Structures are given as C-alpha cells and as structure tokens.
C-alpha cells in the first residue's frame, strides 16, 4: 500500500516513519530470525522512546526466534482467533468488519491506495494503518499537508493505545512485551505532538 511521493522529508518525519515501519512489520507477521537479529543493536537514550528502544534491543538479543514466532501466533492468529484482535473495528465496536473498517476503506481510496488482492486481512488491521502512517510521514505517499494528522486522529488515536497496552500485557515473551511498550510510548508521543500542532 505505497505510492511514490516527492520532495524532501524532514528528519523528524523520517524518524517517525521508521518507528511506524518497525511497528507495522512486527505486527504484520511473525518476525524472521534475521529481523530479530537486526534488532540486537537497537539502543536509545534516556527519553521514553530511547528506553523503549533499549528494552526491545535487549529483548531481541535474548530472544529465541521460535518462541517469538509462537508468541506472535498466540497473540494475533491463534487457533480460531488470537488473544488480541488487531483491528480498529473490533476495538471500537466489539465486532469485525464494522463502520470503522468502512471509514478506513473510504480514506484509503481517497489516498489512492488499493487493497492488495493477495491479502486476506481487513484494511483496519493495526499493521496496515501503521504502514499508511509510515508512508505519509516519509513522503512515500503523496498527500496534502496534515493528512497524517487527520489519518492518525481518525483511525488510530481512538484505539491504538489500548491495543499496545494489551500486547504488552498479554505477550508471553519479553520481545512482544517490549513491542507493546514501544507502541504505547510512540503513539503517546504522536498524540501529544499532534495536539501541540493543532
């Protein structure tokens, strides 16, 4: 779900896009061993995001990729269903394929994005929404100014914090607990930054 953008991207937006891309990747599928290995060197400063990066890097260094894969399956897939339903519709209404999904689909069409026919996931999956935010922040997706703010307010802010809190609480491995904690911190920072810009 990416189209070509244009123009220079500010450093802060490039960093935001990296965070969104990382979270989207870790929620979209069980991480391959090479991705877990790539996160071994993740470190940070004393800021909340820096500490969350340190925790994820440490969890990656100590992780057994097979256990991480099993945790991903238990959290988001499961036999029948996972412990957590990573969909806006479910978090906002208690059911899948409800009005929040229709709103996401409408906004994706307006952004010129089409559903990947090979994907069986509804478009209100957390990973898809985070990927769209990464594309908006990085300029990979051409859009009007403030589109990322509107997309976040409409499709992520009402539920994504609770979702990441649930990931941190329900995860069986330190790795996905750290993913949940990073998501909590990052989306809180985004919420506060957007509120200051308003």
C-alpha atoms as one frame of an Amber mdcrd trajectory, in Angstrom:
protein
   0.000   0.000   0.000   2.605   2.525  -1.016   2.817   5.037  -3.831   5.644
   7.366  -4.784   5.840  10.698  -3.012   8.010  13.698  -3.781  10.009  16.408
  -2.069  12.423  16.374   0.844  11.384  14.798   4.140  12.284  16.467   7.431
  14.484  14.407   9.747  11.793  14.145  12.426   9.315  12.793   9.879  11.873
  10.284   8.604  12.364   9.077  12.200   8.605   8.876  12.729   8.296   6.837
   9.535  10.975   4.418  10.781   9.044   3.842  14.015   5.799   3.270  12.149
   7.521   0.920   9.693   9.105  -1.081  12.516   5.841  -1.467  14.419   3.930
  -2.328  11.230   6.481  -5.021  10.375   6.381  -6.545  13.866   2.573  -6.639
  13.877   2.071  -7.739  10.271   3.759 -11.118  10.547   5.959 -13.126  12.887
   9.461 -11.656  12.600  12.005 -13.728  10.707  15.189 -14.612  12.627  17.188
 -12.085  10.580  14.853  -9.265  11.681  15.193 -10.269  15.326  18.974 -10.345
  14.819  18.889  -6.905  13.168  17.235  -5.514  16.309  20.098  -6.730  18.541
  21.861  -3.395  18.119  18.820  -1.228  18.856  19.667   1.225  21.624  18.368
   4.554  22.821  18.883   7.495  25.131  17.174   8.302  28.422  13.951   9.505
  26.787  10.834   7.319  26.992  11.295   6.203  23.371  15.011   5.672  23.962
  14.280   3.432  26.941  11.695   1.520  24.885  14.315   1.018  22.153  16.801
  -0.262  24.743  14.203  -2.714  26.060  13.383  -4.011  22.567  17.072  -4.351
  21.671  17.742  -6.256  24.888  14.696  -8.485  24.339  15.849  -9.177  20.766
  19.338 -10.155  21.949  17.861 -12.569  24.498  15.079 -13.907  22.255  14.640
 -17.358  20.808  13.136 -16.577  17.367  10.987 -19.724  17.528   9.443 -18.600
  20.824   8.875 -15.132  19.365   7.090 -16.721  16.399   4.913 -18.814  18.712
   4.089 -15.716  20.755   3.096 -13.826  17.606   0.803 -16.702  16.609  -0.811
 -16.900  20.052  -1.298 -13.131  20.259  -2.652 -12.321  16.811  -3.646 -15.539
  14.977  -4.405 -18.410  17.324  -6.476 -21.480  16.699  -9.792 -19.881  15.877
  -8.558 -16.463  16.979  -5.648 -14.904  18.795  -5.599 -13.423  22.264  -5.769
  -9.953  20.690  -7.778  -8.862  17.664  -5.579  -6.264  15.926  -8.409  -4.464
  14.129  -9.879  -0.995  14.627 -13.427  -2.333  14.151 -13.007  -4.872  16.917
 -11.521  -2.391  19.392 -14.115   0.278  18.669 -17.278  -1.820  18.288 -16.507
  -5.318  19.607 -17.077  -6.806  16.153 -15.097  -7.242  12.936 -15.930  -5.559
   9.626 -17.938  -2.728  11.151 -18.171   1.011  10.436 -14.526   1.773  11.361
 -13.407  -0.538   8.536 -15.711   1.242   6.081 -14.199   4.595   7.115 -10.654
   3.236   6.647 -11.549   1.922   3.199 -13.031   5.268   2.202  -9.934   7.178
   3.288  -7.583   4.694   1.598  -9.445   5.192  -1.690  -9.085   8.963  -1.278
  -5.336   8.448  -0.771  -5.188   6.408  -3.982  -4.488   3.116  -2.217  -5.985
  -0.185  -3.291  -6.349  -3.354  -1.286  -3.711  -5.978  -2.033  -5.736  -8.800
  -3.602  -3.388 -11.390  -2.093  -4.126 -10.195   1.468  -6.915 -11.761   3.490
  -6.647  -9.152   6.265  -9.208  -6.337   6.550  -7.679  -2.918   5.939  -8.244
  -1.795   9.544  -5.508  -4.171  10.770  -3.061  -2.300  13.014  -0.120  -3.168
  10.754  -1.848  -1.725   7.681  -2.780   1.513   9.438   0.759   1.904  10.788
   2.181   1.257   7.317  -0.032   4.004   5.888   1.212   6.378   8.600   4.817
   5.476   7.720   4.110   6.196   4.063   2.528   9.560   4.888   5.302  10.612
   7.289   8.079   9.611   4.886   6.542  11.191   1.814   6.367   7.827   0.035
   2.684   8.604  -0.298   1.757  11.914  -1.889  -0.886  13.687   0.171  -1.975
  17.123   1.320  -0.235  18.617   4.381  -1.688  17.413   7.689  -3.068  14.229
   6.116  -1.022  12.147   8.549  -2.547  14.086  11.461  -6.100  13.514  10.199
  -5.455   9.843   9.451  -3.992   9.282  12.922  -6.840  11.096  14.680  -9.488
   9.245  12.702  -8.098   5.721  12.522  -5.501   5.192  15.266  -5.907   7.573
  18.205  -9.279   6.154  19.398  -7.906   2.652  19.995  -4.224   2.038  19.250
  -3.024   2.913  22.758  -5.308   0.298  24.323  -4.190  -2.199  21.695  -0.489
  -1.746  22.512  -1.253  -1.900  26.243  -2.962  -5.244  25.613   0.013  -6.508
  23.586   2.386  -5.633  26.423   0.098  -7.277  28.986  -0.762 -10.456  27.048
   2.604 -11.258  25.446   4.321 -14.415  26.642   7.795 -13.248  25.604   9.842
 -10.217  26.639  10.159  -9.461  22.917   6.464  -8.786  22.312   6.104  -7.134
  25.720   8.786  -4.714  24.517   6.969  -4.264  21.182   3.783  -3.375  23.070
   5.638  -0.949  25.314   7.366   0.738  22.360   4.000   1.082  20.617   2.448
   2.603  23.753   5.243   5.148  24.141   5.481   6.069  20.470   1.754   6.533
  19.921   1.541   8.621  23.105   4.320  10.868  21.762   2.494  11.140  18.432
  -0.791  12.001  20.163   0.901  14.732  22.223   2.812  16.136  19.227  -0.323
  16.301  17.077  -2.183  18.013  19.936   0.545  20.676  20.161   0.361  21.255
  16.389  -3.400  21.705  16.434
